[in-house]
Amino acid sequence: MNIPEAKMTTEATTYAVYRTAASGGEASGAVINRIIWNGTASYNPGEGLALVADPSGAYPIGSVYKQT
């Protein structure tokens, strides 16, 4: 399960959903969705996808997330 390292909380946070490997015409790191998640239930973004906390909106859909 690709759950980010975060404390379980009831406060919702915005996350960017990005590709962990290139797929079709989308590059590795391509942001394909944004979700609001409070961490009280498990969430699995799907195979080949991962989450990054993005409360400031730095990674809109269509941008590319690069891990640092």
ZISUL-V272712 format. One record per helix or strand of 3 or more residues. SS is the DSSP state (@ for helix, = for strand). FROM is the first residue (numbers start at 0). LEN is the number of residues. If there is no record, write none. Layout:
# ZISUL-V272712
ss=<SS SS>
from=<FROM FROM>
len=<LEN LEN>
This chain:
# ZISUL-V272712
ss=<= = =>
from=<12 29 48>
len=<7 8 5>
